[in-house]
Structures are given as structure tokens and as C-alpha cells.
Amino acid sequence: MIIQAIKASVLKFVKDEDGLTIVEYAVAGGLITVGVAVAFTDLGTAVHTQITALCTAVGAGGACG
């Protein structure tokens, strides 16, 4: 009788897809977070480059450091 209960519990666990859905959402959220971080890093580098070029063109010297 106990073995049948354990077997039923294991089969129920295997067929349950709620845990898998949570893992999928966690992985998707992590990938989105990494993508946003990379985009902001690239954007920050581009903005820094443009500001440095503007400071050089204006001749501000050390005021733009």
C-alpha cells in the first residue's frame, strides 16, 4: 500500500509542470536582465565617447573630466 502511494506521488510530481514554468520564467527574466545591462553599458560607453568629443571640440580641457 505504501509503495503505491509513493509511486502515485512520484508520477504526480513528474506530470506537474508548475515548477517547470517557474524555472522558465526565471531563466527568461535573467536573460532580459542581462540584455538590459549590456544595452545600458553600451549606451553609457557611446554617451561618454560623445561627451568627450564635445569637450575636446569646445576646448573645455579638464572641465569635462
Rosetta blueprint (number, residue, H / E / L):
1 M L
2 I H
3 I H
4 Q H
5 A H
6 I H
7 K H
8 A H
9 S H
10 V H
11 L H
12 K H
13 F H
14 V H
15 K H
16 D L
17 E L
18 D H
19 G H
20 L H
21 T H
22 I H
23 V H
24 E H
25 Y H
26 A H
27 V H
28 A H
29 G H
30 G H
31 L H
32 I H
33 T H
34 V H
35 G H
36 V H
37 A H
38 V H
39 A H
40 F H
41 T H
42 D H
43 L H
44 G H
45 T H
46 A H
47 V H
48 H H
49 T H
50 Q H
51 I H
52 T H
53 A H
54 L H
55 C H
56 T H
57 A H
58 V H
59 G L
60 A L
61 G H
62 G H
63 A H
64 C H
65 G L
